[in-house]
Amino acid sequence: MKNLVEVLVERIAASSAVPLDEIMILKLKNRPAKNATIAVLVFAGNEDAPRYFVKIPRNRAHTEHLLREYRNLTALKSLLKGTDLYESIAWPIALEDIAGQLVLVQPALIGEKITNSIRPSAANLLWGRARRLLEAVTTWLIDFHLLSVRRITLTRQHLVPTDADIRLLMENVSEHSETIRHIIQQAQTLLDVEAPLSMCHGDFNSHNIILMDNGRLAILDWEDLTTEAIPLRDVFHFFTVYAMSIPSFSPNTMNRHMQAVFLNRRTVWRNINECLRLYCQAMDIPLSYANAYYPIYLLTMALKELEDSRIQGVVPPRHWLELAEFFFSKLGGKIVT
């Protein structure tokens, strides 16, 4: 019986009119704990660049991740059609059953992930490449959020998890219970505030962004797309993960690392601050509201990773709440000034 890869190669050869022996599959490296799918690039003929990008669920339980991304992209396509953002997404070519398993086939995007280009290396800082890329990402996010934005009066369900989720979090990270209470109290100050809601990517970070050879940005992994959420989540997630990804970061040295990023007022902090100000201005978000919402975003991430850790059977991460403590104690409750 043929395995999935053999059937995939035959199917692509037939659909692309390329001889079977000229189809090559290259599996991409990723972290199984973080990725529900195996990603492969497909080269056809004598082309130097891959033609297709194929996602294969790691097991049948992960098929739902693939279906969710396919549905999200299908819904998103009509919204983005006719906009400058349309070319920044690899729209699905097919969702196919191959050897009894669903696979998602997309066009391969030619470029590189921006992760290395935005790190504060001497070259990136000297030539301003990191700043330009961070501004480009921020502008992309502004344009994306403005497509579906509407203003509403915030209620508790927009701001904090359910009481049951909060209790679960306190039981598993009890040493941070005081910080959790502080965040919940701060959320009360935002009740009845008018604020924007919009479509959100849900996992907007540098690992999901490619700088293509044509100079445009491409955004990957849409399985966590939400049709209506507080858009600050996307921009805060991008810049928080960016700060955490700078070399020398470790969850065990959170305070020291974040002091190096945020308290020394170096170029890294200035770039982050300028981009957050740019975003807030374009989205008509007061800085006071942005600063008040930041620890709520951190609480949301702590709960999300707690759920993931329970599924994977590992120790729940604590760095999101440690960062919240740093935010209150060292940054004076301000992420953007």
Long-range contacts (C-beta under 8 A, 24 or more apart in sequence): 2-99, 3-99, 4-56, 4-98, 4-99, 4-101, 4-103, 5-40, 7-98, 7-99, 8-42, 8-54, 8-98, 8-99, 8-103, 11-96, 11-98, 12-42, 12-44, 12-52, 13-44, 16-44, 16-45, 16-51, 18-44, 18-45, 19-45, 22-46, 26-50, 32-58, 33-312, 33-314, 36-62, 36-65, 36-66, 36-223, 37-62, 37-65, 37-66, 37-104, 41-108, 42-108, 49-108, 49-110, 50-108, 50-110, 51-107, 51-108, 52-93, 52-105, 52-106, 52-107, 52-108, 53-90, 53-105, 53-106, 53-107, 53-108, 53-109, 54-103, 54-104, 54-105, 54-106, 55-103, 55-104, 55-106, 56-101, 56-103, 57-101, 57-102, 57-103, 60-101, 63-101, 63-102, 65-223, 66-95, 66-102, 66-103, 66-104, 66-223, 67-95, 67-102, 68-223, 69-104, 69-221, 69-222, 69-223, 70-95, 70-104, 72-222, 72-223, 72-225, 73-222, 75-227, 76-199, 76-222, 76-225, 79-147, 79-148, 79-199, 80-147, 83-143, 83-147, 84-143, 85-140, 85-143, 85-144, 85-147, 87-216, 88-140, 88-216, 88-217, 88-218, 88-219, 89-218, 89-219, 89-222, 90-218, 90-220, 109-210, 109-212, 109-218, 109-220, 110-212, 110-213, 111-210, 111-211, 111-212, 111-213, 111-218, 112-210, 112-211, 113-206, 113-207, 113-209, 113-210, 113-211, 114-206, 114-209, 114-210, 114-211, 114-217, 115-206, 115-207, 115-245, 117-211, 118-206, 118-242, 119-245, 119-246, 119-247, 120-246, 120-266, 120-267, 120-268, 125-267, 130-271, 131-267, 131-271, 131-274, 133-211, 134-242, 134-271, 134-272, 134-275, 135-274, 135-275, 135-278, 136-217, 137-206, 137-209, 137-217, 137-238, 137-275, 138-235, 138-275, 138-278, 138-279, 139-278, 140-217, 140-219, 141-204, 141-231, 141-234, 141-235, 141-238, 141-279, 142-278, 142-279, 142-282, 142-283, 144-199, 144-201, 145-196, 145-198, 145-199, 145-200, 145-231, 145-234, 145-283, 146-198, 146-282, 146-283, 147-198, 147-199, 148-198, 148-199, 148-227, 148-228, 149-196, 149-197, 149-198, 149-231, 149-283, 150-196, 150-197, 150-198, 151-194, 151-195, 151-196, 151-197, 152-194, 152-195, 152-196, 152-197, 153-192, 153-193, 153-194, 154-190, 154-191, 154-192, 154-193, 154-194, 154-195, 155-191, 156-187, 156-191, 158-195, 158-197, 158-230, 159-187, 159-190, 159-191, 159-230, 159-293, 159-296, 160-184, 160-187, 160-296, 160-299, 161-299, 161-300, 161-303, 165-303, 168-303, 168-306, 169-299, 169-302, 169-303, 169-306, 172-306, 172-316, 173-302, 173-306, 173-316, 173-318, 173-321, 175-318, 176-318, 176-321, 176-322, 176-324, 176-325, 179-321, 179-324, 179-325, 179-328, 180-299, 180-321, 182-295, 182-324, 182-328, 183-295, 183-296, 183-298, 183-299, 183-324, 184-299, 186-292, 186-295, 186-296, 187-296, 189-292, 190-289, 190-292, 190-293, 190-296, 193-289, 195-230, 195-285, 195-289, 196-230, 196-231, 196-283, 196-284, 196-285, 197-228, 197-229, 197-230, 197-231, 198-228, 198-229, 198-231, 199-225, 199-226, 199-227, 199-228, 199-229, 200-225, 200-226, 200-229, 200-230, 200-231, 200-233, 200-234, 201-225, 201-234, 202-226, 202-229, 202-233, 202-234, 203-237, 204-234, 204-235, 204-237, 204-238, 205-237, 205-238, 205-241, 205-242, 206-238, 206-241, 206-242, 206-245, 230-293, 231-283, 232-285, 232-290, 232-293, 232-294, 232-297, 233-297, 233-300, 235-275, 235-276, 235-279, 236-293, 236-294, 236-297, 236-335, 237-297, 237-301, 239-272, 239-275, 239-276, 240-297, 240-298, 240-323, 242-272, 243-268, 243-272, 244-319, 251-317, 251-318, 251-319, 251-322, 254-319, 254-322, 254-323, 254-326, 255-322, 255-326, 255-330, 258-323, 258-326, 258-330, 259-330, 262-330, 262-331, 263-330, 263-331, 273-336, 273-337, 276-335, 276-336, 277-336, 280-336, 287-336, 287-337, 290-335, 290-336, 291-333, 291-334, 291-335, 291-336, 292-333, 294-327, 294-335, 295-324, 295-327, 295-328, 295-333, 298-323, 298-324, 298-327, 299-324
